[in-house]
Amino acid sequence: MPRPITATISIPAMQHNLRHVTESLHRQARECGREPPRVWAVIKAGAYGHGIDQGLRGFAAADGLAMLDLSEAVACREAGWAGPIMLLEGCFDTSDIDIVDTYGLTVAVHCEDQLRMLEQAAPRGPVDVKLKINTGMNRLGFAAGAAAAAWRRLAALRRGGVVGELGTMTHFSRADDDADATRAQLSVFLDCTADMPGPASVCNSAATLTSGLWLGLPSARPQWVRPGICLYGSSPFEERSAGQLGLRPAMTLTSRIIAVQECPAGGSVGYGHRFTASVPTRVGIVACGYADGYPRHAGTGTPVTVAGRPTILLGRISMDMLAVDLTQVEGAGIGAPVVLWGEGGPSVDAVAEAAGTVGYELLCALAPRVPRTVVPAAGAAGRTCEPEEMQ
Ligand SMILES: Cc1ncc(COP(=O)(O)O)c(C=O)c1O
């Protein structure tokens, strides 16, 4: 029998989150008499650890899919996705352009090298391009002062039939915590794209969920938002939980108690004796450790649910196990169900916060050895995935 740990991926939750975000955008658009933005569902990093297959099923209603890896993009096309696919970091090598062309992918062009690749390549069909502009994050993108020249070169490629649809994009660095910094980035974007028609894309989850931010772009320019994390039911904000935002967890990590220890007052638990009991404590040992992707920095006090009751972790996380306090969880013994995060347990964000990180990292870091079960969309059959399938 395999270890009892499982990650359950809920397609209905993913569908709900996409619908929830889309409906809110449509509501805002109606109130302002605007066209609603279209939605790129971001499925990079194997759909944030949920698996590209699951991303395809959960976000089948999205207008487009955005990711990084050429191989993931090709997998989406081969699985039958006919809509737009955007490579958020564009091409890494001239040879990529051939594949981009064959599979009809949209590419970001964020630097001189990528611009030259397009100028030197001779794609069979026009390639759709998003000129990426660095408006203050200083990660990817042309500096605002260099964007106009890059745009002119792309426009020339468009006239020559190498580039198809030409649009613009940028990425916000503080949409989750600083409205002024975000407005400043938006203002740089608006200034430098004033003469760049075509679709514009600026909003990640935090910006998409910030009421009305997308309305700051001119109504004449079609707009695409690029939410990622919120579609998986994790909040991009420190101050607002996923539940408060109306999102549902797409991933639930569960396991079971595999041993129980009666720890006397003064006894300590686990490596380094990081927890010492002040009163007699029933300790449950759970089949889940950092080799499963559970964060080792989560210490005593991290929330966990055992047999439907909220309790806490005790001491250090081991490679394959962790310890929980069963003192108040009456009747919970070997075999008792444990929810590490997700439906029926603490949110992934609460666990991440206890470990000094963010939900993104926990979801993406789920180890390949953890078996996945997929809850299908209503009317579809469920299945268990081999971990390899989920890469
Ligand atoms: C360019 C770009 N757009 C959109 C996203 C989605 O961001 P989030 O998951 O915060 O919604 C990311 C994620 O890092 C990104 O790099």
The ligand as a Tripos MOL2 file, in Angstrom:
@<TRIPOS>MOLECULE
LIG
   16    16     1     0     0
SMALL
NO_CHARGES

@<TRIPOS>ATOM
      1 C1          4.3070   38.0750  -16.6730 C.3       1 LIG1
      2 C2          3.3650   37.4730  -15.6790 C.ar      1 LIG1
      3 N1          2.0580   37.6680  -15.8280 N.ar      1 LIG1
      4 C3          1.1580   37.1600  -14.9740 C.ar      1 LIG1
      5 C4          1.5600   36.4160  -13.8930 C.ar      1 LIG1
      6 C5          0.5220   35.8750  -12.9430 C.3       1 LIG1
      7 O1          0.7490   36.3960  -11.6690 O.3       1 LIG1
      8 P1         -0.1720   35.9570  -10.4460 P.3       1 LIG1
      9 O2          0.0680   34.5090  -10.2530 O.co2     1 LIG1
     10 O3          0.3390   36.7700   -9.3080 O.co2     1 LIG1
     11 O4         -1.5480   36.2660  -10.8420 O.co2     1 LIG1
     12 C6          2.9190   36.1880  -13.6870 C.ar      1 LIG1
     13 C7          3.3710   35.4280  -12.5320 C.2       1 LIG1
     14 O5          4.3930   35.6030  -11.9620 O.2       1 LIG1
     15 C8          3.8430   36.7300  -14.6120 C.ar      1 LIG1
     16 O6          5.1680   36.5280  -14.4650 O.3       1 LIG1
@<TRIPOS>BOND
     1     1     2 1
     2     2     3 ar
     3     2    15 ar
     4     3     4 ar
     5     4     5 ar
     6     5     6 1
     7     5    12 ar
     8     6     7 1
     9     7     8 1
    10     8     9 2
    11     8    10 1
    12     8    11 1
    13    12    13 1
    14    12    15 ar
    15    13    14 2
    16    15    16 1
@<TRIPOS>SUBSTRUCTURE
     1 LIG1         1 GROUP 0 **** ****
